[in-house]
Amino acid sequence: GASNAAIPSDDDDDNDNGRRRLVLSHRALLRMLLRTAPYLDERRWDVPPRESDKLKRTELKRTVLLIKSCRSFFDQGGLPSGTSLGDDTTSTQSSIDDATARQLWNALSADLRYHTHSNSCFRALIMMYLFHPSNCSESYYGEVLPIWMECWRGVDRCPEWDYLWMVLFSRARKHLSPTAPASSAIRSSLRKHLLTSCGYWLQIPVGGVSADKSFPRAGQPAKRSFPHRLKAFVGCGGRYEEGMDFVARLCKLLIFCAGPSTTSTATLKEDD
C-alpha cells in the first residue's frame, strides 16, 4: 500500500484506530537527488566543485540511504492491506493501483528498452533501483516482469546491470502468488537466464584445451561496465561484500525458480 507502517496519533478515531499513514512523494526525493548529483540530468551541466570529494561522497551516500529508507512510504494509491474499512471488513492488496510504480516505469521504460547502446539505460536502471516500490499488485508484476526480462537480456556481460535486475526481481518475487500463471511463466524464463549467465558470473571455462595450436584461440569478449559516477549509487562496503551480496541475490532467485515451497509468508516478506 502507501506505507508499510503507520504512525501513532493523539486523535482517537474509531475509523483508523488512532493511527495515520505516512505517505511521501517520490518526486520530492528525486529533486533532492538531482541537486546532490546534477550529472544525472543530461539537460543540465555540473558546476565546479565547491567542497571536497570526501564531503560530496558522504552527501551522496546519505541521500541514497534516505531514498532507500523512504521507498516503502511512496504513494501506491488505495489503502494498505489489512486496513480496517468498518463493518468488520478490511482492505486487500487489490486496492493498490501502483501509482508511483507506474509513473516510474512509464518514464524510464523507453531508456531501458531502446537505449541500451548508451549510458542512459544504466541511469534509468539506477532510478528503478532507488525509487521503484516493492509492494506492488500481482497484476502489475504480471504485466511488467516479462518486459523487465527482455530489458535484462538487452545488455550482456555487465555485472552491475545483472545485479540491479536481480535486486528488482528478488523484490518482486515476494508479491507473486506461487500458483499464479504469471508466476510460473516468469520462473521458467528467469531460471533459463540465470543458468545461462552463471557461466560468465562464475568464470566457468567453456571448451577444453588442446595441444593443437593450428586453430587460433578466440579472445575473451569485452564486457560493459557502469560509469564510475553511477557505481556510487550501487556500491557496497567493498569488493568482498559486493560479491557476497551478488551471490545471495542469485541464490534467492534460484530458490524462487525451483517453484512453490512450504516457506512461510512471513519469511518471504522480510525486507532485502
C-alpha positions in Angstrom: 0.0 0.0 0.0 1.0 3.6 0.5 3.0 2.6 3.5 4.4 -0.4 5.3 4.0 1.3 8.7 1.8 3.8 10.4 2.5 6.5 13.0 0.6 6.9 16.2 -1.9 9.8 16.5 -3.4 11.5 19.5 -6.7 11.6 17.8 -8.6 8.5 19.0 -10.8 8.0 15.9 -12.5 4.7 15.7 -12.2 4.6 11.9 -8.4 4.4 11.9 -7.8 3.2 15.5 -5.8 6.3 16.3 -3.1 5.8 13.6 -2.2 7.7 10.5 -0.5 6.6 7.3 2.8 8.3 6.3 2.8 9.0 2.5 5.8 10.5 0.7 6.2 11.8 -2.8 9.0 10.3 -4.8 9.2 13.5 -6.9 10.4 15.4 -3.8 13.2 12.9 -3.2 14.1 12.9 -6.9 14.5 16.6 -6.9 16.8 16.3 -3.9 18.8 13.6 -5.6 19.3 15.8 -8.7 20.5 18.6 -6.5 23.0 16.2 -4.9 24.1 14.6 -8.3 23.2 17.1 -11.1 25.0 15.0 -13.6 22.1 12.5 -13.6 20.1 15.1 -15.6 21.6 15.2 -19.1 19.9 18.6 -19.8 22.0 20.2 -17.0 25.7 20.7 -16.5 27.7 20.2 -13.4 29.2 23.3 -11.7 32.8 23.5 -10.5 33.1 21.7 -7.1 32.9 23.9 -4.0 33.6 21.2 -1.5 36.0 18.3 -1.1 35.4 15.0 -2.8 35.0 13.3 0.5 32.2 15.6 1.5 30.4 15.1 -1.8 30.7 11.3 -1.5 29.3 11.4 2.1 26.4 13.6 1.0 25.6 11.3 -1.9 25.8 8.2 0.3 23.4 9.7 2.8 21.0 10.8 0.1 20.9 7.3 -1.3 20.3 5.8 2.1 17.4 8.2 2.7 15.8 7.3 -0.6 16.0 3.6 0.2 14.5 4.2 3.7 11.6 6.2 2.2 10.8 3.9 -0.7 8.2 1.9 1.3 6.3 5.1 2.0 5.7 6.1 -1.6 2.1 6.6 -2.6 0.9 3.5 -4.3 -2.8 4.5 -4.1 -5.6 2.8 -2.3 -5.2 1.6 1.2 -2.6 -0.7 2.7 -3.5 -4.4 3.0 -5.3 -5.2 6.3 -6.6 -1.6 6.9 -10.0 -1.6 8.6 -12.8 -0.3 6.5 -15.5 -0.6 9.0 -18.3 -3.1 9.2 -15.8 -5.8 10.0 -14.1 -5.6 6.6 -10.5 -5.0 5.7 -8.8 -3.8 2.6 -6.9 -6.3 0.4 -4.0 -5.8 -1.9 -6.3 -5.5 -4.9 -7.0 -1.9 -3.7 -3.5 -0.9 -4.7 -3.3 0.9 -8.1 0.5 1.1 -8.2 0.5 4.9 -8.8 4.2 5.5 -8.1 5.4 2.3 -9.8 3.5 3.0 -13.0 4.8 6.6 -13.1 8.3 5.5 -12.8 8.0 2.7 -15.3 6.3 4.9 -17.9 9.1 7.5 -17.5 12.0 5.0 -17.7 10.8 2.2 -19.9 12.0 3.8 -23.1 15.6 4.1 -22.0 15.6 0.5 -20.6 14.1 -1.0 -23.8 15.5 1.0 -26.7 18.6 2.9 -25.5 20.9 0.1 -24.4 23.6 1.4 -26.6 24.2 4.4 -24.3 24.6 5.1 -20.6 21.0 6.3 -20.4 19.8 2.7 -19.8 22.2 2.5 -16.8 20.9 5.7 -15.4 17.3 4.5 -15.8 18.0 1.3 -14.0 19.6 3.2 -11.2 16.4 5.2 -10.8 14.3 2.0 -10.8 16.6 0.5 -8.2 16.3 3.5 -5.9 12.7 4.6 -6.3 10.6 1.7 -7.5 8.3 0.5 -4.7 8.4 -3.2 -3.8 4.8 -3.6 -2.6 3.0 -3.6 -6.0 -0.1 -5.6 -7.0 0.3 -9.0 -8.6 -1.4 -7.8 -11.8 1.2 -5.1 -12.2 4.1 -7.5 -11.8 2.5 -9.9 -14.2 2.3 -7.1 -16.7 5.9 -5.7 -16.4 8.0 -8.7 -15.4 8.2 -10.2 -19.0 9.2 -6.8 -20.2 11.8 -6.5 -17.5 13.2 -9.8 -18.6 13.6 -8.5 -22.1 15.3 -5.4 -20.8 17.7 -7.5 -18.7 18.7 -9.5 -21.8 19.4 -6.3 -23.7 22.9 -5.9 -22.1 25.4 -8.7 -21.9 28.4 -9.2 -19.6 27.8 -6.3 -17.3 27.9 -7.3 -13.6 26.3 -4.1 -12.3 23.4 -4.4 -14.7 22.8 -8.0 -13.8 23.0 -7.2 -10.0 20.4 -4.4 -10.2 18.0 -6.6 -12.2 18.4 -9.4 -9.7 17.5 -6.9 -6.9 14.3 -5.9 -8.7 13.3 -9.5 -9.4 14.1 -10.6 -5.8 11.8 -7.8 -4.5 9.0 -8.7 -6.9 9.1 -12.5 -6.1 7.7 -11.7 -2.6 4.4 -10.4 -4.1 3.7 -13.1 -6.6 1.4 -15.9 -5.8 3.1 -19.3 -6.3 0.1 -20.7 -8.2 -0.5 -17.7 -10.5 0.1 -18.3 -14.2 2.3 -15.2 -14.4 4.5 -16.6 -11.6 5.0 -19.9 -13.4 5.9 -18.2 -16.7 8.4 -15.8 -15.1 10.0 -18.6 -13.1 10.7 -20.5 -16.3 12.2 -17.6 -18.2 14.2 -16.4 -15.2 15.6 -19.8 -14.5 16.9 -20.1 -18.1 18.5 -16.7 -18.0 20.2 -17.3 -14.6 21.6 -20.7 -15.5 22.8 -19.3 -18.9 24.5 -16.4 -17.2 26.2 -18.4 -14.5 28.9 -19.4 -16.9 30.1 -15.8 -17.1 29.4 -14.9 -13.5 31.3 -17.9 -12.1 34.0 -17.7 -14.7 33.4 -21.3 -15.8 35.6 -22.2 -18.8 33.8 -23.3 -21.9 35.5 -25.9 -24.1 38.7 -27.8 -23.5 42.4 -27.0 -24.0 44.1 -28.8 -26.9 47.7 -29.2 -27.7 46.9 -28.4 -31.3 48.0 -24.8 -32.0 46.9 -24.7 -35.6 43.5 -23.3 -34.7 43.6 -19.8 -33.3 42.0 -19.3 -29.9 39.4 -16.5 -29.7 39.9 -13.9 -27.1 37.5 -13.2 -24.3 34.6 -11.0 -25.4 34.6 -7.5 -23.9 32.3 -6.6 -21.1 30.4 -3.4 -20.3 30.5 -1.6 -17.0 28.7 1.3 -15.3 30.3 4.7 -15.5 32.3 5.5 -12.4 29.9 8.1 -11.2 26.9 5.8 -11.4 28.7 3.0 -9.5 28.4 5.2 -6.4 24.7 4.5 -6.2 25.1 0.8 -6.1 28.4 0.1 -4.3 28.6 -2.0 -1.2 31.2 -1.7 1.5 33.9 -3.4 -0.6 34.5 -5.9 -3.4 34.1 -8.8 -1.0 30.7 -7.6 0.4 29.6 -6.7 -3.2 30.4 -10.3 -4.3 28.7 -11.9 -1.4 25.6 -9.8 -2.0 25.6 -10.8 -5.6 25.7 -14.5 -4.7 23.0 -14.0 -2.1 20.7 -12.4 -4.7 21.4 -15.2 -7.1 20.6 -17.9 -4.5 17.3 -16.2 -3.7 16.2 -16.2 -7.3 17.3 -19.8 -7.9 15.2 -20.9 -4.9 12.3 -18.9 -6.3 12.7 -20.6 -9.7 12.6 -24.0 -8.1 8.8 -23.5 -7.6 6.4 -23.3 -4.7 7.6 -24.5 -1.3 6.5 -24.6 2.3 8.3 -21.4 3.1 6.2 -19.2 5.3 4.8 -15.9 4.1 6.5 -14.1 7.0 9.9 -15.3 5.8 9.3 -14.0 2.2 8.1 -10.6 3.4 11.4 -9.8 5.1 12.9 -6.7 3.6 16.0 -7.0 1.4 
